[in-house]
Amino acid sequence: MKKISTILILSVLSFGARAQNLPLTSYGFRLGLTATPTLGWIKPEQGKTDGIALGFSYGLIGDFNFAPNYSFSTALTITSINGKSTEANVLPYYAPSSAPKAYDLKYKLQYVDLPLTIKLKTVKTEGRRWYGQFGLSNSINISAKQDAVTGGTVVGDNLKVSDHIKLYRAGLIIGGGGEFDISGNTSIVAGLTFNNGFTNIVTDKARDVRNHYLALNFGIFF
């Protein structure tokens, strides 16, 4: 997985270098950094959500500007999506031969995320502009841990559960915010994004679990 992350980072950087040498009609390419807190939650089909949990996302962001007010926007980030739930008969804790049990769970999941979105921007005035953004997130799971309690007994404490979490996660991205010039080509980005996961994140065919998060976006373009 570390090799995959390295290849993706080098690909984005090399594409950015080529894009900066394109004719002016391409409207340019911008590369930046992001560090973003997230508020995640788990939504099981057979069970209930037990509140939100904090996470974090960090990495590279890039805008490919194909028109004055339109950009293809992507990123390469490490993103944590955490959340709490109560679910029944959860593997690997539950033995099928025993009576049904409810488990209080805390998911601690980490992904390499490569979103593909369109960003619609207003005309820049006095060094600032506003944008709306929508598209698809593509996430590869690189770490999965879980706390589990049933009947007041701890049965999982930061337990690795990668075999029970699907490798790929897809989500719908909707967001907006503003971009504010600092000096020259450098600008700060701030906004809010909702990432609505629409694929089952667990491998257990008897359960359907989705995870979602709100991101308070902060970044800087150079």
Summary of the structure (lengths in Angstrom):
residues: 222
radius of gyration: 19.9
end to end distance: 28.2
largest distance: 67.8
contacts: 706
relative contact order: 0.19
helix: 11%
strand: 67%
